[in-house]
Amino acid sequence: MGAATHLGIKPGAYDKTIATLIPHYRELLEAAGSAVDILARKAPVVVDLGTGSGALAQQILRVRPKARVTGVDEDATMLDAAVRRLRGNITTIEENFERVRIPACDVVSASFALHHVPTDRRKAAVYKRCFAALRPGGMFVSADCFIATSKPMQVQHRNAWLAHLSKTYSPAKSEGFLRTWAKEDVYFTLDREMEFLKGAGFSVEVSWRKDSFAVLVGLK
């Protein structure tokens, strides 16, 4: 299932609508793109998993204009949107990112894609495949929701998400969004995600965080 279908968004309205649903959305993507600036390579090969409309890929290209980007997504409509957004400066692969052969690269990136992986075993397997595809000195970067370990902070972060949603939607609809997503998405704690990455061989850093949203960086 593609991101637009999953969230019930028309592809043409995706970029505008997603910012009303996800707190700090644009700031989060900018932070994820900026993380690539630590790479020595000026023209890195980038594989963007679950690329959607190409929003993260665009931020990476802002930092590394000479990057060669491949976007992986099983939604052909979203891949078309990414090609238009990036004016053709992206190669696309229409495939599920859990099944695709990740080509050798310098960066593997993802934004709001990997929370669709439902189990510890499958998440760990994705990270191991990313690590294997990366060249020495490469990096993995993910922008997503990573929940807190403590219950009180989880409640605080959930309330912050509801406050963001309530700027656009009614309280009932805002609650409905979170209940529906909780049935479809799997959010591990930040600590657990870092354990998965370390288990795959990465050196791990948190380069940005607000509420339950963060940018995780894995270095090879």
C-alpha positions as CSV (number, residue, x, y, z in Angstrom):
1,M,0.0,0.0,0.0
2,G,1.3,3.4,-1.0
3,A,1.5,6.3,1.4
4,A,-1.3,8.3,-0.2
5,T,-3.6,5.3,-0.1
6,H,-2.6,4.4,3.5
7,L,-3.3,8.0,4.7
8,G,-6.4,8.5,2.5
9,I,-4.8,11.4,0.7
10,K,-5.2,12.2,-3.0
11,P,-1.7,12.2,-4.6
12,G,-2.0,15.7,-5.9
13,A,-2.8,17.0,-2.4
14,Y,-0.2,14.8,-0.6
15,D,2.5,17.4,0.3
16,K,0.0,20.0,1.6
17,T,-2.1,17.5,3.6
18,I,0.8,15.5,5.1
19,A,2.0,18.6,6.9
20,T,-1.4,18.9,8.6
21,L,-1.1,15.4,9.9
22,I,2.5,15.1,11.0
23,P,3.9,17.6,13.5
24,H,7.2,19.3,12.5
25,Y,7.0,17.6,9.1
26,R,9.0,20.1,7.1
27,E,11.5,20.8,9.8
28,L,12.0,17.0,10.2
29,L,12.7,16.5,6.5
30,E,15.1,19.4,6.4
31,A,17.0,17.9,9.4
32,A,17.1,14.5,7.7
33,G,18.4,16.0,4.4
34,S,21.0,18.1,6.3
35,A,22.3,15.0,8.1
36,V,23.8,13.9,4.7
37,D,26.1,16.9,4.9
38,I,28.5,14.8,7.0
39,L,29.3,12.6,4.0
40,A,32.7,13.3,2.4
41,R,31.3,12.3,-1.1
42,K,30.0,15.3,-3.1
43,A,28.0,13.1,-5.5
44,P,26.7,10.2,-3.4
45,V,24.5,7.4,-4.7
46,V,21.3,7.6,-2.7
47,V,18.5,5.0,-2.3
48,D,15.4,6.4,-0.8
49,L,13.1,3.7,0.5
50,G,9.3,4.4,0.4
51,T,10.2,7.6,-1.5
52,G,6.5,8.7,-1.9
53,S,6.4,12.2,-3.4
54,G,10.1,12.6,-3.2
55,A,10.1,15.1,-0.3
56,L,13.1,13.7,1.5
57,A,15.0,13.1,-1.7
58,Q,14.5,16.7,-2.5
59,Q,16.0,17.8,0.8
60,I,19.0,15.5,0.2
61,L,19.5,17.0,-3.3
62,R,19.4,20.4,-1.6
63,V,22.5,19.4,0.4
64,R,24.1,17.3,-2.3
65,P,23.0,18.7,-5.6
66,K,25.1,16.2,-7.5
67,A,23.6,13.1,-5.8
68,R,22.3,10.3,-7.9
69,V,19.0,9.3,-6.3
70,T,16.9,6.1,-6.8
71,G,13.5,6.2,-5.2
72,V,11.8,2.9,-4.2
73,D,8.0,2.7,-3.8
74,E,5.3,0.3,-4.6
75,D,2.9,3.1,-5.5
76,A,3.4,4.1,-9.2
77,T,1.3,7.2,-8.8
78,M,3.6,8.5,-6.0
79,L,6.7,7.6,-8.1
80,D,5.3,9.7,-10.9
81,A,4.8,12.6,-8.4
82,A,8.4,12.2,-7.3
83,V,9.7,12.4,-10.9
84,R,7.7,15.6,-11.5
85,R,8.8,17.1,-8.2
86,L,12.5,16.4,-8.9
87,R,12.2,17.3,-12.6
88,G,13.4,13.8,-13.6
89,N,16.5,14.0,-11.3
90,I,15.6,10.6,-9.8
91,T,15.5,7.0,-11.0
92,T,12.6,5.0,-9.7
93,I,11.9,1.4,-8.8
94,E,8.3,0.2,-8.4
95,E,8.7,-2.4,-5.7
96,N,8.1,-3.1,-2.0
97,F,11.2,-1.9,-0.1
98,E,11.3,-5.1,2.0
99,R,11.7,-7.1,-1.1
100,V,13.7,-4.9,-3.4
101,R,17.4,-5.6,-4.0
102,I,19.0,-2.4,-2.6
103,P,21.8,-1.4,-5.0
104,A,25.3,-0.5,-3.8
105,C,25.1,3.1,-2.5
106,D,26.4,5.8,-0.2
107,V,23.1,6.7,1.5
108,V,20.0,4.7,2.3
109,S,17.2,7.1,3.4
110,A,13.6,6.8,4.5
111,S,10.9,9.1,5.8
112,F,7.7,7.8,7.3
113,A,8.1,4.5,5.6
114,L,9.8,2.0,7.9
115,H,7.0,2.2,10.5
116,H,5.1,-0.1,8.1
117,V,7.5,-2.9,9.0
118,P,5.5,-4.8,11.7
119,T,7.9,-7.0,13.5
120,D,11.3,-7.0,15.3
121,R,12.6,-9.7,12.9
122,R,11.6,-7.9,9.7
123,K,12.8,-4.5,10.9
124,A,16.2,-6.0,11.9
125,A,16.3,-7.7,8.5
126,V,15.7,-4.3,6.6
127,Y,18.5,-2.7,8.5
128,K,20.9,-5.5,7.8
129,R,20.1,-5.2,4.1
130,C,20.7,-1.5,4.2
131,F,24.1,-2.0,6.0
132,A,25.1,-4.6,3.4
133,A,24.2,-2.3,0.5
134,L,26.2,0.7,1.8
135,R,29.8,1.3,0.9
136,P,32.3,2.0,3.7
137,G,31.8,5.5,5.0
138,G,28.1,5.4,4.0
139,M,25.1,6.3,6.1
140,F,21.5,5.3,6.8
141,V,19.1,8.1,7.7
142,S,15.5,7.7,8.8
143,A,12.9,10.4,9.7
144,D,10.0,9.0,11.5
145,C,8.0,8.6,14.7
146,F,10.0,6.8,17.4
147,I,8.0,6.6,20.7
148,A,9.4,7.3,24.1
149,T,10.2,4.5,26.6
150,S,8.3,5.9,29.5
151,K,4.5,5.9,29.6
152,P,4.2,9.5,30.9
153,M,6.3,10.8,28.0
154,Q,4.3,8.7,25.5
155,V,1.2,10.4,26.8
156,Q,2.8,13.8,26.5
157,H,3.9,13.2,23.0
158,R,0.5,11.8,22.0
159,N,-1.1,15.0,23.3
160,A,1.3,17.1,21.4
161,W,0.3,15.2,18.2
162,L,-3.4,15.8,19.0
163,A,-2.7,19.5,19.5
164,H,-1.1,19.6,16.0
165,L,-4.0,17.8,14.4
166,S,-6.5,20.0,16.1
167,K,-5.2,23.0,14.2
168,T,-6.9,21.6,11.1
169,Y,-9.3,18.9,12.3
170,S,-12.0,18.4,14.9
171,P,-11.1,16.7,18.2
172,A,-13.1,13.6,17.2
173,K,-11.4,13.4,13.8
174,S,-8.0,14.0,15.4
175,E,-8.5,11.1,17.8
176,G,-9.8,9.0,15.0
177,F,-6.6,9.5,13.0
178,L,-4.4,8.3,15.8
179,R,-6.6,5.3,16.6
180,T,-6.7,4.2,12.9
181,W,-2.9,4.7,12.5
182,A,-2.3,2.7,15.7
183,K,-3.9,-0.3,14.0
184,E,-1.9,0.0,10.8
185,D,1.5,1.4,11.9
186,V,4.1,-0.1,14.2
187,Y,6.2,2.4,16.2
188,F,9.0,1.0,18.2
189,T,10.7,3.0,20.9
190,L,13.7,5.1,19.9
191,D,16.0,2.9,22.1
192,R,14.7,-0.3,20.3
193,E,15.2,1.2,16.9
194,M,18.8,2.1,17.8
195,E,19.3,-1.5,19.0
196,F,18.2,-2.8,15.6
197,L,20.6,-0.5,13.8
198,K,23.5,-1.4,16.1
199,G,22.7,-5.0,15.6
200,A,23.0,-4.5,11.9
201,G,26.5,-3.1,12.4
202,F,25.8,0.7,12.4
203,S,27.3,3.3,14.7
204,V,24.1,5.2,15.7
205,E,23.3,8.9,16.4
206,V,20.1,10.9,16.9
207,S,20.7,14.0,14.9
208,W,17.3,15.7,15.6
209,R,14.3,15.1,17.8
210,K,11.1,16.9,18.8
211,D,8.3,15.1,20.7
212,S,8.1,11.6,19.3
213,F,9.6,12.5,16.0
214,A,13.3,12.1,15.3
215,V,16.0,11.7,12.7
216,L,18.1,8.5,13.2
217,V,21.5,8.2,11.6
218,G,23.5,5.0,11.2
219,L,27.1,5.2,10.0
220,K,29.0,2.4,8.4
